[in-house]
Amino acid sequence: MALFPLGPRGAARIEGRGEGSIAVLFDEDQPAIGFLLHAAYPAPMGHTGPPRGAITLTAYARNGQSLGQMVVIPGTGVERLAWRRAGLARDVAGFTIENIDPGGIALDDILYAKPIPLG
């Protein structure tokens, strides 16, 4: 299942899928985040479309303090992206992804640490 950030055009319109932003809050603080970014779907008949826009990931501490950012201009297809805290400090409570890429994006396979099950 892929996640499409929603913006002002909304999910009801095909051009609204993949615009806008998402926010993720973890139950337990994390040292790193990873995900697949789907962007720049192939256009029919060689149409190139508008210039690429930026995707900004911002990580936050539990108190809302910004811990850092990663800005990416996506290429064509699927990219594996990751962001981690220096020294792998476990203090990332959540993150946002803001998208100004006019082609829209989808996020898949969001990776995060899970507690080891006991028993």
Biopython code that builds the backbone (N, CA, C, O; Angstrom):
import numpy as np
from Bio.PDB.StructureBuilder import StructureBuilder

atoms = [
    (1, "MET", "N", (0.851, -1.164, 0.000)),
    (1, "MET", "CA", (0.000, 0.000, 0.000)),
    (1, "MET", "C", (0.900, 1.232, 0.000)),
    (1, "MET", "O", (1.836, 1.324, 0.794)),
    (2, "ALA", "N", (0.617, 2.160, -0.880)),
    (2, "ALA", "CA", (1.399, 3.394, -0.977)),
    (2, "ALA", "C", (0.630, 4.541, -0.344)),
    (2, "ALA", "O", (-0.599, 4.525, -0.288)),
    (3, "LEU", "N", (1.365, 5.530, 0.130)),
    (3, "LEU", "CA", (0.788, 6.716, 0.753)),
    (3, "LEU", "C", (0.965, 7.887, -0.208)),
    (3, "LEU", "O", (2.080, 8.180, -0.638)),
    (4, "PHE", "N", (-0.132, 8.552, -0.541)),
    (4, "PHE", "CA", (-0.096, 9.724, -1.409)),
    (4, "PHE", "C", (-0.362, 10.958, -0.558)),
    (4, "PHE", "O", (-1.470, 11.105, -0.041)),
    (5, "PRO", "N", (0.625, 11.863, -0.392)),
    (5, "PRO", "CA", (0.347, 13.105, 0.340)),
    (5, "PRO", "C", (-0.768, 13.880, -0.369)),
    (5, "PRO", "O", (-0.792, 13.956, -1.597)),
    (6, "LEU", "N", (-1.680, 14.446, 0.403)),
    (6, "LEU", "CA", (-2.797, 15.180, -0.192)),
    (6, "LEU", "C", (-2.630, 16.672, 0.005)),
    (6, "LEU", "O", (-2.157, 17.128, 1.046)),
    (7, "GLY", "N", (-3.018, 17.415, -0.992)),
    (7, "GLY", "CA", (-2.940, 18.874, -0.955)),
    (7, "GLY", "C", (-4.282, 19.487, -1.275)),
    (7, "GLY", "O", (-5.308, 18.826, -1.122)),
    (8, "PRO", "N", (-4.305, 20.745, -1.721)),
    (8, "PRO", "CA", (-5.559, 21.472, -1.892)),
    (8, "PRO", "C", (-6.504, 20.898, -2.938)),
    (8, "PRO", "O", (-7.708, 21.141, -2.852)),
    (9, "ARG", "N", (-6.019, 20.156, -3.914)),
    (9, "ARG", "CA", (-6.926, 19.597, -4.923)),
    (9, "ARG", "C", (-7.668, 18.374, -4.406)),
    (9, "ARG", "O", (-8.742, 18.042, -4.909)),
    (10, "GLY", "N", (-7.105, 17.697, -3.401)),
    (10, "GLY", "CA", (-7.798, 16.595, -2.741)),
    (10, "GLY", "C", (-7.755, 15.269, -3.471)),
    (10, "GLY", "O", (-7.383, 15.193, -4.642)),
    (11, "ALA", "N", (-8.143, 14.228, -2.757)),
    (11, "ALA", "CA", (-8.067, 12.862, -3.263)),
    (11, "ALA", "C", (-9.107, 12.565, -4.335)),
    (11, "ALA", "O", (-8.934, 11.626, -5.112)),
    (12, "ALA", "N", (-10.171, 13.337, -4.393)),
    (12, "ALA", "CA", (-11.232, 13.056, -5.356)),
    (12, "ALA", "C", (-10.794, 13.318, -6.796)),
    (12, "ALA", "O", (-11.394, 12.782, -7.728)),
    (13, "ARG", "N", (-9.772, 14.123, -6.989)),
    (13, "ARG", "CA", (-9.289, 14.438, -8.334)),
    (13, "ARG", "C", (-7.938, 13.773, -8.538)),
    (13, "ARG", "O", (-7.075, 13.835, -7.663)),
    (14, "ILE", "N", (-7.750, 13.135, -9.694)),
    (14, "ILE", "CA", (-6.497, 12.414, -9.961)),
    (14, "ILE", "C", (-5.284, 13.320, -9.833)),
    (14, "ILE", "O", (-4.240, 12.868, -9.364)),
    (15, "GLU", "N", (-5.384, 14.597, -10.238)),
    (15, "GLU", "CA", (-4.234, 15.493, -10.136)),
    (15, "GLU", "C", (-3.960, 15.927, -8.697)),
    (15, "GLU", "O", (-2.933, 16.555, -8.438)),
    (16, "GLY", "N", (-4.839, 15.611, -7.765)),
    (16, "GLY", "CA", (-4.610, 15.930, -6.356)),
    (16, "GLY", "C", (-3.806, 14.881, -5.621)),
    (16, "GLY", "O", (-3.289, 15.144, -4.535)),
    (17, "ARG", "N", (-3.693, 13.695, -6.198)),
    (17, "ARG", "CA", (-2.920, 12.638, -5.535)),
    (17, "ARG", "C", (-1.442, 12.959, -5.603)),
    (17, "ARG", "O", (-0.920, 13.298, -6.665)),
    (18, "GLY", "N", (-0.772, 12.855, -4.478)),
    (18, "GLY", "CA", (0.666, 13.017, -4.449)),
    (18, "GLY", "C", (1.161, 14.430, -4.239)),
    (18, "GLY", "O", (2.370, 14.647, -4.154)),
    (19, "GLU", "N", (0.257, 15.405, -4.151)),
    (19, "GLU", "CA", (0.679, 16.777, -3.854)),
    (19, "GLU", "C", (0.588, 16.983, -2.345)),
    (19, "GLU", "O", (0.062, 16.120, -1.642)),
    (20, "GLY", "N", (1.073, 18.072, -1.848)),
    (20, "GLY", "CA", (0.859, 18.411, -0.439)),
    (20, "GLY", "C", (1.878, 17.833, 0.519)),
    (20, "GLY", "O", (3.075, 17.821, 0.233)),
    (21, "SER", "N", (1.389, 17.342, 1.685)),
    (21, "SER", "CA", (2.301, 16.907, 2.736)),
    (21, "SER", "C", (1.691, 15.769, 3.545)),
    (21, "SER", "O", (0.492, 15.497, 3.470)),
    (22, "ILE", "N", (2.556, 15.111, 4.324)),
    (22, "ILE", "CA", (2.124, 14.090, 5.277)),
    (22, "ILE", "C", (2.854, 14.334, 6.590)),
    (22, "ILE", "O", (3.898, 14.986, 6.624)),
    (23, "ALA", "N", (2.298, 13.807, 7.657)),
    (23, "ALA", "CA", (2.953, 13.840, 8.966)),
    (23, "ALA", "C", (2.847, 12.444, 9.575)),
    (23, "ALA", "O", (1.795, 11.808, 9.502)),
    (24, "VAL", "N", (3.941, 11.968, 10.176)),
    (24, "VAL", "CA", (3.987, 10.657, 10.811)),
    (24, "VAL", "C", (4.464, 10.845, 12.242)),
    (24, "VAL", "O", (5.461, 11.525, 12.483)),
    (25, "LEU", "N", (3.751, 10.242, 13.198)),
    (25, "LEU", "CA", (4.143, 10.269, 14.608)),
    (25, "LEU", "C", (4.365, 8.831, 15.064)),
    (25, "LEU", "O", (3.476, 7.991, 14.929)),
    (26, "PHE", "N", (5.543, 8.549, 15.600)),
    (26, "PHE", "CA", (5.885, 7.203, 16.065)),
    (26, "PHE", "C", (5.471, 7.025, 17.522)),
    (26, "PHE", "O", (5.468, 7.983, 18.294)),
    (27, "ASP", "N", (5.124, 5.801, 17.891)),
    (27, "ASP", "CA", (4.834, 5.482, 19.295)),
    (27, "ASP", "C", (6.101, 5.550, 20.140)),
    (27, "ASP", "O", (6.063, 5.970, 21.296)),
    (28, "GLU", "N", (7.224, 5.133, 19.555)),
    (28, "GLU", "CA", (8.507, 5.143, 20.252)),
    (28, "GLU", "C", (9.524, 5.914, 19.422)),
    (28, "GLU", "O", (9.517, 5.826, 18.195)),
    (29, "ASP", "N", (10.399, 6.670, 20.081)),
    (29, "ASP", "CA", (11.396, 7.481, 19.378)),
    (29, "ASP", "C", (12.329, 6.607, 18.547)),
    (29, "ASP", "O", (12.646, 5.478, 18.919)),
    (30, "GLN", "N", (12.759, 7.155, 17.415)),
    (30, "GLN", "CA", (13.536, 6.422, 16.433)),
    (30, "GLN", "C", (14.912, 7.056, 16.225)),
    (30, "GLN", "O", (15.082, 8.254, 16.448)),
    (31, "PRO", "N", (15.903, 6.250, 15.795)),
    (31, "PRO", "CA", (17.207, 6.809, 15.451)),
    (31, "PRO", "C", (17.336, 7.131, 13.955)),
    (31, "PRO", "O", (18.226, 7.881, 13.554)),
    (32, "ALA", "N", (16.436, 6.556, 13.126)),
    (32, "ALA", "CA", (16.551, 6.704, 11.678)),
    (32, "ALA", "C", (15.196, 6.463, 11.018)),
    (32, "ALA", "O", (14.296, 5.866, 11.609)),
    (33, "ILE", "N", (15.072, 6.940, 9.781)),
    (33, "ILE", "CA", (13.856, 6.792, 8.985)),
    (33, "ILE", "C", (14.279, 6.385, 7.577)),
    (33, "ILE", "O", (15.283, 6.879, 7.064)),
    (34, "GLY", "N", (13.536, 5.509, 6.965)),
    (34, "GLY", "CA", (13.784, 5.146, 5.574)),
    (34, "GLY", "C", (12.475, 4.961, 4.844)),
    (34, "GLY", "O", (11.458, 4.662, 5.470)),
    (35, "PHE", "N", (12.476, 5.131, 3.530)),
    (35, "PHE", "CA", (11.262, 4.939, 2.741)),
    (35, "PHE", "C", (11.613, 4.891, 1.262)),
    (35, "PHE", "O", (12.710, 5.269, 0.852)),
    (36, "LEU", "N", (10.657, 4.417, 0.472)),
    (36, "LEU", "CA", (10.761, 4.455, -0.975)),
    (36, "LEU", "C", (9.958, 5.654, -1.463)),
    (36, "LEU", "O", (8.826, 5.870, -1.030)),
    (37, "LEU", "N", (10.538, 6.420, -2.351)),
    (37, "LEU", "CA", (9.882, 7.587, -2.938)),
    (37, "LEU", "C", (9.601, 7.280, -4.406)),
    (37, "LEU", "O", (10.522, 7.056, -5.192)),
    (38, "HIS", "N", (8.333, 7.273, -4.759)),
    (38, "HIS", "CA", (7.922, 7.061, -6.149)),
    (38, "HIS", "C", (7.635, 8.434, -6.747)),
    (38, "HIS", "O", (6.795, 9.175, -6.237)),
    (39, "ALA", "N", (8.324, 8.766, -7.817)),
    (39, "ALA", "CA", (8.141, 10.070, -8.449)),
    (39, "ALA", "C", (8.393, 9.956, -9.945)),
    (39, "ALA", "O", (8.954, 8.970, -10.422)),
    (40, "ALA", "N", (7.976, 10.967, -10.663)),
    (40, "ALA", "CA", (8.245, 11.077, -12.099)),
    (40, "ALA", "C", (7.807, 9.824, -12.841)),
    (40, "ALA", "O", (8.608, 9.166, -13.505)),
    (41, "TYR", "N", (6.534, 9.509, -12.719)),
    (41, "TYR", "CA", (6.019, 8.372, -13.461)),
    (41, "TYR", "C", (6.226, 8.604, -14.949)),
    (41, "TYR", "O", (6.099, 9.734, -15.419)),
    (42, "PRO", "N", (6.543, 7.552, -15.697)),
    (42, "PRO", "CA", (6.781, 7.734, -17.133)),
    (42, "PRO", "C", (5.568, 8.373, -17.818)),
    (42, "PRO", "O", (4.428, 7.985, -17.562)),
    (43, "ALA", "N", (5.817, 9.333, -18.669)),
    (43, "ALA", "CA", (4.750, 10.022, -19.391)),
    (43, "ALA", "C", (4.579, 9.388, -20.760)),
    (43, "ALA", "O", (5.563, 8.975, -21.374)),
    (44, "PRO", "N", (3.361, 9.306, -21.244)),
    (44, "PRO", "CA", (3.153, 8.689, -22.551)),
    (44, "PRO", "C", (3.725, 9.533, -23.682)),
    (44, "PRO", "O", (3.754, 10.762, -23.606)),
    (45, "MET", "N", (4.172, 8.868, -24.710)),
    (45, "MET", "CA", (4.650, 9.502, -25.939)),
    (45, "MET", "C", (5.796, 10.477, -25.712)),
    (45, "MET", "O", (5.946, 11.443, -26.460)),
    (46, "GLY", "N", (6.601, 10.233, -24.691)),
    (46, "GLY", "CA", (7.790, 11.037, -24.470)),
    (46, "GLY", "C", (7.567, 12.412, -23.890)),
    (46, "GLY", "O", (8.511, 13.199, -23.818)),
    (47, "HIS", "N", (6.347, 12.737, -23.471)),
    (47, "HIS", "CA", (6.084, 14.042, -22.856)),
    (47, "HIS", "C", (6.920, 14.163, -21.579)),
    (47, "HIS", "O", (6.919, 13.248, -20.754)),
    (48, "THR", "N", (7.622, 15.268, -21.409)),
    (48, "THR", "CA", (8.523, 15.404, -20.264)),
    (48, "THR", "C", (7.874, 16.027, -19.044)),
    (48, "THR", "O", (8.346, 15.784, -17.933)),
    (49, "GLY", "N", (6.830, 16.809, -19.183)),
    (49, "GLY", "CA", (6.145, 17.400, -18.039)),
    (49, "GLY", "C", (6.894, 18.592, -17.471)),
    (49, "GLY", "O", (7.916, 19.010, -18.015)),
    (50, "PRO", "N", (6.376, 19.142, -16.364)),
    (50, "PRO", "CA", (6.968, 20.334, -15.768)),
    (50, "PRO", "C", (8.291, 20.019, -15.070)),
    (50, "PRO", "O", (8.582, 18.854, -14.802)),
    (51, "PRO", "N", (9.099, 21.046, -14.772)),
    (51, "PRO", "CA", (10.352, 20.822, -14.045)),
    (51, "PRO", "C", (10.079, 20.200, -12.673)),
    (51, "PRO", "O", (9.019, 20.411, -12.084)),
    (52, "ARG", "N", (11.034, 19.443, -12.181)),
    (52, "ARG", "CA", (10.908, 18.770, -10.881)),
    (52, "ARG", "C", (10.917, 19.790, -9.750)),
    (52, "ARG", "O", (11.544, 20.843, -9.860)),
    (53, "GLY", "N", (10.216, 19.472, -8.658)),
    (53, "GLY", "CA", (10.203, 20.310, -7.468)),
    (53, "GLY", "C", (10.794, 19.548, -6.298)),
    (53, "GLY", "O", (11.086, 18.358, -6.423)),
    (54, "ALA", "N", (10.975, 20.203, -5.168)),
    (54, "ALA", "CA", (11.647, 19.616, -4.005)),
    (54, "ALA", "C", (10.688, 18.851, -3.103)),
    (54, "ALA", "O", (9.510, 19.185, -2.977)),
    (55, "ILE", "N", (11.238, 17.814, -2.484)),
    (55, "ILE", "CA", (10.576, 17.088, -1.398)),
    (55, "ILE", "C", (11.420, 17.341, -0.160)),
    (55, "ILE", "O", (12.632, 17.122, -0.180)),
    (56, "THR", "N", (10.790, 17.802, 0.923)),
    (56, "THR", "CA", (11.513, 18.126, 2.156)),
    (56, "THR", "C", (11.031, 17.236, 3.290)),
    (56, "THR", "O", (9.851, 17.250, 3.639)),
    (57, "LEU", "N", (11.950, 16.460, 3.869)),
    (57, "LEU", "CA", (11.675, 15.677, 5.067)),
    (57, "LEU", "C", (12.212, 16.462, 6.254)),
    (57, "LEU", "O", (13.369, 16.883, 6.246)),
    (58, "THR", "N", (11.385, 16.664, 7.275)),
    (58, "THR", "CA", (11.812, 17.312, 8.513)),
    (58, "THR", "C", (11.530, 16.360, 9.661)),
    (58, "THR", "O", (10.401, 15.894, 9.813)),
    (59, "ALA", "N", (12.539, 16.061, 10.473)),
    (59, "ALA", "CA", (12.386, 15.181, 11.630)),
    (59, "ALA", "C", (12.179, 16.033, 12.882)),
    (59, "ALA", "O", (12.736, 17.123, 13.011)),
    (60, "TYR", "N", (11.366, 15.509, 13.802)),
    (60, "TYR", "CA", (11.006, 16.256, 15.013)),
    (60, "TYR", "C", (11.208, 15.421, 16.272)),
    (60, "TYR", "O", (11.024, 14.203, 16.266)),
    (61, "ALA", "N", (11.589, 16.097, 17.347)),
    (61, "ALA", "CA", (11.665, 15.483, 18.671)),
    (61, "ALA", "C", (10.255, 15.456, 19.273)),
    (61, "ALA", "O", (9.340, 16.082, 18.738)),
    (62, "ARG", "N", (10.086, 14.749, 20.356)),
    (62, "ARG", "CA", (8.781, 14.614, 21.016)),
    (62, "ARG", "C", (8.229, 15.968, 21.456)),
    (62, "ARG", "O", (7.011, 16.136, 21.518)),
    (63, "ASN", "N", (9.095, 16.940, 21.764)),
    (63, "ASN", "CA", (8.638, 18.271, 22.187)),
    (63, "ASN", "C", (8.355, 19.205, 21.003)),
    (63, "ASN", "O", (8.039, 20.377, 21.208)),
    (64, "GLY", "N", (8.465, 18.700, 19.769)),
    (64, "GLY", "CA", (8.188, 19.493, 18.580)),
    (64, "GLY", "C", (9.397, 20.193, 17.980)),
    (64, "GLY", "O", (9.286, 20.820, 16.927)),
    (65, "GLN", "N", (10.553, 20.094, 18.634)),
    (65, "GLN", "CA", (11.767, 20.724, 18.123)),
    (65, "GLN", "C", (12.212, 20.041, 16.837)),
    (65, "GLN", "O", (12.220, 18.813, 16.752)),
    (66, "SER", "N", (12.583, 20.836, 15.835)),
    (66, "SER", "CA", (13.110, 20.297, 14.591)),
    (66, "SER", "C", (14.506, 19.728, 14.831)),
    (66, "SER", "O", (15.363, 20.398, 15.406)),
    (67, "LEU", "N", (14.731, 18.488, 14.389)),
    (67, "LEU", "CA", (16.029, 17.831, 14.564)),
    (67, "LEU", "C", (16.886, 17.885, 13.307)),
    (67, "LEU", "O", (18.082, 17.600, 13.358)),
    (68, "GLY", "N", (16.287, 18.244, 12.192)),
    (68, "GLY", "CA", (17.039, 18.327, 10.951)),
    (68, "GLY", "C", (16.148, 18.105, 9.753)),
    (68, "GLY", "O", (14.996, 17.690, 9.871)),
    (69, "GLN", "N", (16.722, 18.398, 8.581)),
    (69, "GLN", "CA", (15.974, 18.270, 7.339)),
    (69, "GLN", "C", (16.804, 17.572, 6.270)),
    (69, "GLN", "O", (18.032, 17.518, 6.329)),
    (70, "MET", "N", (16.082, 17.041, 5.294)),
    (70, "MET", "CA", (16.683, 16.484, 4.095)),
    (70, "MET", "C", (15.830, 16.989, 2.927)),
    (70, "MET", "O", (14.612, 16.812, 2.920)),
    (71, "VAL", "N", (16.475, 17.616, 1.946)),
    (71, "VAL", "CA", (15.768, 18.117, 0.766)),
    (71, "VAL", "C", (16.244, 17.326, -0.440)),
    (71, "VAL", "O", (17.445, 17.171, -0.662)),
    (72, "VAL", "N", (15.286, 16.824, -1.221)),
    (72, "VAL", "CA", (15.595, 15.978, -2.369)),
    (72, "VAL", "C", (14.829, 16.494, -3.585)),
    (72, "VAL", "O", (13.649, 16.832, -3.488)),
    (73, "ILE", "N", (15.502, 16.550, -4.716)),
    (73, "ILE", "CA", (14.833, 16.752, -6.001)),
    (73, "ILE", "C", (14.751, 15.357, -6.617)),
    (73, "ILE", "O", (15.777, 14.791, -6.995)),
    (74, "PRO", "N", (13.540, 14.794, -6.723)),
    (74, "PRO", "CA", (13.447, 13.399, -7.155)),
    (74, "PRO", "C", (13.817, 13.215, -8.615)),
    (74, "PRO", "O", (13.650, 14.101, -9.453)),
    (75, "GLY", "N", (14.320, 12.036, -8.873)),
    (75, "GLY", "CA", (14.603, 11.645, -10.251)),
    (75, "GLY", "C", (13.406, 10.902, -10.820)),
    (75, "GLY", "O", (12.276, 11.094, -10.372)),
    (76, "THR", "N", (13.653, 10.072, -11.788)),
    (76, "THR", "CA", (12.595, 9.288, -12.418)),
    (76, "THR", "C", (12.492, 7.930, -11.743)),
    (76, "THR", "O", (13.509, 7.283, -11.492)),
    (77, "GLY", "N", (11.292, 7.498, -11.450)),
    (77, "GLY", "CA", (11.077, 6.157, -10.916)),
    (77, "GLY", "C", (11.056, 6.115, -9.404)),
    (77, "GLY", "O", (10.491, 6.991, -8.750)),
    (78, "VAL", "N", (11.689, 5.066, -8.848)),
    (78, "VAL", "CA", (11.659, 4.804, -7.410)),
    (78, "VAL", "C", (13.041, 5.037, -6.820)),
    (78, "VAL", "O", (14.040, 4.554, -7.353)),
    (79, "GLU", "N", (13.097, 5.788, -5.705)),
    (79, "GLU", "CA", (14.363, 6.036, -5.013)),
    (79, "GLU", "C", (14.257, 5.557, -3.574)),
    (79, "GLU", "O", (13.223, 5.729, -2.927)),
    (80, "ARG", "N", (15.328, 4.957, -3.077)),
    (80, "ARG", "CA", (15.426, 4.593, -1.660)),
    (80, "ARG", "C", (16.053, 5.772, -0.937)),
    (80, "ARG", "O", (17.150, 6.208, -1.286)),
    (81, "LEU", "N", (15.360, 6.290, 0.069)),
    (81, "LEU", "CA", (15.876, 7.432, 0.827)),
    (81, "LEU", "C", (15.927, 7.092, 2.308)),
    (81, "LEU", "O", (15.095, 6.340, 2.814)),
    (82, "ALA", "N", (16.911, 7.654, 2.992)),
    (82, "ALA", "CA", (17.058, 7.427, 4.427)),
    (82, "ALA", "C", (17.626, 8.671, 5.084)),
    (82, "ALA", "O", (18.374, 9.433, 4.470)),
    (83, "TRP", "N", (17.260, 8.863, 6.339)),
    (83, "TRP", "CA", (17.776, 9.972, 7.146)),
    (83, "TRP", "C", (18.009, 9.413, 8.536)),
    (83, "TRP", "O", (17.184, 8.661, 9.055)),
    (84, "ARG", "N", (19.146, 9.783, 9.148)),
    (84, "ARG", "CA", (19.427, 9.273, 10.497)),
    (84, "ARG", "C", (20.025, 10.351, 11.366)),
    (84, "ARG", "O", (20.600, 11.324, 10.880)),
    (85, "ARG", "N", (19.878, 10.158, 12.656)),
    (85, "ARG", "CA", (20.437, 11.068, 13.642)),
    (85, "ARG", "C", (21.926, 10.791, 13.803)),
    (85, "ARG", "O", (22.375, 9.650, 13.695)),
    (86, "ALA", "N", (22.680, 11.848, 14.062)),
    (86, "ALA", "CA", (24.107, 11.684, 14.350)),
    (86, "ALA", "C", (24.242, 10.769, 15.566)),
    (86, "ALA", "O", (23.550, 10.949, 16.568)),
    (87, "GLY", "N", (25.126, 9.801, 15.470)),
    (87, "GLY", "CA", (25.325, 8.866, 16.572)),
    (87, "GLY", "C", (24.140, 7.941, 16.797)),
    (87, "GLY", "O", (24.094, 7.221, 17.794)),
    (88, "LEU", "N", (23.183, 7.956, 15.882)),
    (88, "LEU", "CA", (21.954, 7.160, 15.989)),
    (88, "LEU", "C", (21.203, 7.402, 17.294)),
    (88, "LEU", "O", (20.664, 6.471, 17.893)),
    (89, "ALA", "N", (21.172, 8.670, 17.733)),
    (89, "ALA", "CA", (20.397, 9.032, 18.929)),
    (89, "ALA", "C", (18.939, 8.682, 18.707)),
    (89, "ALA", "O", (18.385, 8.990, 17.652)),
    (90, "ARG", "N", (18.310, 8.046, 19.678)),
    (90, "ARG", "CA", (16.895, 7.656, 19.579)),
    (90, "ARG", "C", (16.012, 8.785, 20.099)),
    (90, "ARG", "O", (15.502, 8.716, 21.217)),
    (91, "ASP", "N", (15.834, 9.830, 19.280)),
    (91, "ASP", "CA", (14.998, 10.947, 19.731)),
    (91, "ASP", "C", (14.075, 11.487, 18.643)),
    (91, "ASP", "O", (13.506, 12.568, 18.796)),
    (92, "VAL", "N", (13.920, 10.749, 17.548)),
    (92, "VAL", "CA", (13.022, 11.179, 16.473)),
    (92, "VAL", "C", (11.619, 10.659, 16.786)),
    (92, "VAL", "O", (11.366, 9.457, 16.715)),
    (93, "ALA", "N", (10.712, 11.570, 17.131)),
    (93, "ALA", "CA", (9.341, 11.202, 17.478)),
    (93, "ALA", "C", (8.455, 11.124, 16.240)),
    (93, "ALA", "O", (7.448, 10.417, 16.234)),
    (94, "GLY", "N", (8.833, 11.852, 15.195)),
    (94, "GLY", "CA", (8.027, 11.846, 13.983)),
    (94, "GLY", "C", (8.686, 12.663, 12.898)),
    (94, "GLY", "O", (9.776, 13.207, 13.077)),
    (95, "PHE", "N", (8.000, 12.741, 11.756)),
    (95, "PHE", "CA", (8.541, 13.521, 10.650)),
    (95, "PHE", "C", (7.408, 14.009, 9.761)),
    (95, "PHE", "O", (6.294, 13.486, 9.790)),
    (96, "THR", "N", (7.724, 15.023, 8.973)),
    (96, "THR", "CA", (6.815, 15.494, 7.932)),
    (96, "THR", "C", (7.541, 15.378, 6.602)),
    (96, "THR", "O", (8.768, 15.441, 6.535)),
    (97, "ILE", "N", (6.757, 15.209, 5.549)),
    (97, "ILE", "CA", (7.280, 15.296, 4.188)),
    (97, "ILE", "C", (6.395, 16.288, 3.458)),
    (97, "ILE", "O", (5.181, 16.109, 3.354)),
    (98, "GLU", "N", (7.030, 17.344, 2.953)),
    (98, "GLU", "CA", (6.333, 18.370, 2.188)),
    (98, "GLU", "C", (6.770, 18.260, 0.737)),
    (98, "GLU", "O", (7.959, 18.130, 0.445)),
    (99, "ASN", "N", (5.808, 18.313, -0.163)),
    (99, "ASN", "CA", (6.080, 18.094, -1.570)),
    (99, "ASN", "C", (5.653, 19.295, -2.397)),
    (99, "ASN", "O", (4.498, 19.715, -2.343)),
    (100, "ILE", "N", (6.598, 19.852, -3.169)),
    (100, "ILE", "CA", (6.231, 20.883, -4.135)),
    (100, "ILE", "C", (6.547, 20.410, -5.551)),
    (100, "ILE", "O", (6.655, 21.219, -6.473)),
    (101, "ASP", "N", (6.693, 19.091, -5.721)),
    (101, "ASP", "CA", (6.924, 18.527, -7.039)),
    (101, "ASP", "C", (5.592, 18.463, -7.776)),
    (101, "ASP", "O", (4.674, 17.793, -7.303)),
    (102, "PRO", "N", (5.453, 19.135, -8.919)),
    (102, "PRO", "CA", (4.154, 19.191, -9.585)),
    (102, "PRO", "C", (3.660, 17.848, -10.119)),
    (102, "PRO", "O", (2.467, 17.696, -10.381)),
    (103, "GLY", "N", (4.552, 16.875, -10.285)),
    (103, "GLY", "CA", (4.138, 15.566, -10.778)),
    (103, "GLY", "C", (3.520, 14.683, -9.723)),
    (103, "GLY", "O", (2.928, 13.656, -10.055)),
    (104, "GLY", "N", (3.639, 15.052, -8.457)),
    (104, "GLY", "CA", (3.116, 14.231, -7.369)),
    (104, "GLY", "C", (4.068, 13.116, -6.991)),
    (104, "GLY", "O", (4.899, 12.695, -7.796)),
    (105, "ILE", "N", (3.942, 12.637, -5.760)),
    (105, "ILE", "CA", (4.790, 11.562, -5.254)),
    (105, "ILE", "C", (3.923, 10.535, -4.536)),
    (105, "ILE", "O", (2.758, 10.785, -4.229)),
    (106, "ALA", "N", (4.512, 9.386, -4.280)),
    (106, "ALA", "CA", (3.926, 8.372, -3.417)),
    (106, "ALA", "C", (5.044, 7.850, -2.530)),
    (106, "ALA", "O", (6.194, 7.765, -2.959)),
    (107, "LEU", "N", (4.708, 7.504, -1.301)),
    (107, "LEU", "CA", (5.671, 6.939, -0.350)),
    (107, "LEU", "C", (5.287, 5.493, -0.094)),
    (107, "LEU", "O", (4.106, 5.151, -0.022)),
    (108, "ASP", "N", (6.297, 4.652, 0.042)),
    (108, "ASP", "CA", (6.054, 3.234, 0.258)),
    (108, "ASP", "C", (7.125, 2.697, 1.195)),
    (108, "ASP", "O", (8.214, 3.260, 1.303)),
    (109, "ASP", "N", (6.800, 1.603, 1.867)),
    (109, "ASP", "CA", (7.762, 0.877, 2.709)),
    (109, "ASP", "C", (8.478, 1.796, 3.698)),
    (109, "ASP", "O", (9.709, 1.814, 3.738)),
    (110, "ILE", "N", (7.731, 2.555, 4.493)),
    (110, "ILE", "CA", (8.346, 3.408, 5.519)),
    (110, "ILE", "C", (8.988, 2.491, 6.559)),
    (110, "ILE", "O", (8.318, 1.650, 7.158)),
    (111, "LEU", "N", (10.302, 2.663, 6.767)),
    (111, "LEU", "CA", (11.058, 1.829, 7.694)),
    (111, "LEU", "C", (11.346, 2.560, 8.984)),
    (111, "LEU", "O", (11.669, 3.748, 8.982)),
    (112, "TYR", "N", (11.226, 1.839, 10.090)),
    (112, "TYR", "CA", (11.529, 2.374, 11.409)),
    (112, "TYR", "C", (11.808, 1.199, 12.334)),
    (112, "TYR", "O", (11.442, 0.063, 12.034)),
    (113, "ALA", "N", (12.455, 1.476, 13.456)),
    (113, "ALA", "CA", (12.807, 0.414, 14.418)),
    (113, "ALA", "C", (11.553, -0.017, 15.190)),
    (113, "ALA", "O", (10.726, 0.808, 15.579)),
    (114, "LYS", "N", (11.442, -1.307, 15.396)),
    (114, "LYS", "CA", (10.348, -1.839, 16.194)),
    (114, "LYS", "C", (10.946, -2.566, 17.392)),
    (114, "LYS", "O", (12.014, -3.168, 17.278)),
    (115, "PRO", "N", (10.271, -2.519, 18.542)),
    (115, "PRO", "CA", (10.803, -3.247, 19.698)),
    (115, "PRO", "C", (10.856, -4.755, 19.429)),
    (115, "PRO", "O", (10.000, -5.302, 18.735)),
    (116, "ILE", "N", (11.859, -5.404, 19.980)),
    (116, "ILE", "CA", (11.999, -6.854, 19.829)),
    (116, "ILE", "C", (10.929, -7.517, 20.674)),
    (116, "ILE", "O", (10.837, -7.241, 21.870)),
    (117, "PRO", "N", (10.102, -8.401, 20.073)),
    (117, "PRO", "CA", (9.057, -9.058, 20.857)),
    (117, "PRO", "C", (9.675, -10.023, 21.873)),
    (117, "PRO", "O", (10.648, -10.715, 21.574)),
    (118, "LEU", "N", (9.110, -10.057, 23.049)),
    (118, "LEU", "CA", (9.597, -10.941, 24.108)),
    (118, "LEU", "C", (8.651, -12.146, 24.222)),
    (118, "LEU", "O", (7.437, -12.024, 24.063)),
    (119, "GLY", "N", (9.244, -13.305, 24.501)),
    (119, "GLY", "CA", (8.428, -14.489, 24.751)),
    (119, "GLY", "C", (8.165, -15.270, 23.615)),
    (119, "GLY", "O", (7.485, -16.292, 23.713)),
]
sb = StructureBuilder()
sb.init_structure("model")
sb.init_model(0)
sb.init_chain("A")
sb.init_seg("    ")
for serial, (resi, resn, name, xyz) in enumerate(atoms, 1):
    if name == "N":
        sb.init_residue(resn, " ", resi, " ")
    sb.init_atom(name, np.array(xyz, "f"), 0.0, 1.0, " ", f" {name:<3s}", serial, name[0])
structure = sb.get_structure()
